[in-house]
Amino acid sequence: MDFRGDGGGRVSTSAFRDAIELGTGSLRVDRVRRVLAEAVGTFFLLLAVVGSGIMAQTLSPHDVGLQLLENAAATAGALVGVILMFGAVSGAHFNPVVSAVDAVLGTTQWLDVAFYVPAQIAGACAGVMVANVLYSHPVVTLSHHVRSSWALWLSEVVATVGLLLVINGCVRSGKSNVVPFAVGAWIAGAYFFTSSTSFANPAAAIGRCLTNSFAGIAPSSVAGFVVSEIVGAAIAIPLIVLFYPSVSSEVGRE
């Protein structure tokens, strides 16, 4: 995607990439370290999602609403933490659609995406398995929680579009420092206003089929979620370009 100057204040893709922390992180470390950061960050994220879900079932066995609140709060808090942890290292994507959209918009190389996505999926699966072990569950137990309906798929489209707009809206308006908190807030809210509880992450959907707990998803339901999230990313791209066609004057001041 090109943001070359046209007299209206737009800048080139290269200048845009240099101006803000986006894509592969501001520390500019080598690819191996960035890929490891994506794997470890996604590991911690899914550990939090699944571990807090199991804990919520233990603490509030007869109140699904309270279980969801506990799960949402822990997930939001972990998101803030891991984005702060690895944002400057890898860009803190932890999500294949975030990586792919960055590549389409020119702020990440497709070669990075080719390494990031497998690392994110591996990290997600490892996080789920460790969460199972922490609560004395089998390392892998395929979920029986079927999540398959048009309402759930539409929810994933909506949640993914919103997530990508939140991320890019903050970054492209010169507010990269609030991305961790904005993303955490969006996901916490979307837990409650979407019927799918807002996965918005193909790596998370794949990993969560490995636990038959509160946060699990049946393997047969994963494809529908992943396709919906990809559709959401495709919708988000033109919206990002429409709403944020140029770099804010605030970008790069800090």
C-alpha angles and dihedrals in degrees: 000000000000125000096176120160116274101168092270098092098271120142137206123272091247093053090046091052092050094046100060142034102254139121107016102013134262097266091069093213122169122284095253092060092045093051091048089050090054091050095047094044092050089046092057092044094055091040087059095044096050098032093052090047091056091045091049090054089052096046098040107024095161101040116070092178091057090045089055092048092051092047092048094048094050092046093050092048092049091048091055090049099048094044090052089045098054107013094104092043104051106354089263097253099152086170130080095219091054089052093046094048091049089053093049090051092048102247097107130038118243088233088061090050090052089059098034098055098056089044091052093049093046091048092049093051092047092049092052092048093049090048088054091051093048089063096042093254121138112278090246127019115162111234122250092197104117112204106179125135140103090254092057093045092049089048090056091050091052094044092050095047090050094047093052092046091050092051097044094038091058096042097044093048093054097259101113090138092068096050094099092054095040092051092047091050093048094050093045091052094043090055085071106032096048123066090220093057089240111277091168089169128089092203090054092048091052094045095046093061087073095071128065092205139101094293096043129117125199114251089238089061098050097084093055091052094047093049090048091051091050090051089051090053091050090052093046096055098068090040091055091050091045097050100033107032095149140031115267118245086239092064115110096009096114 
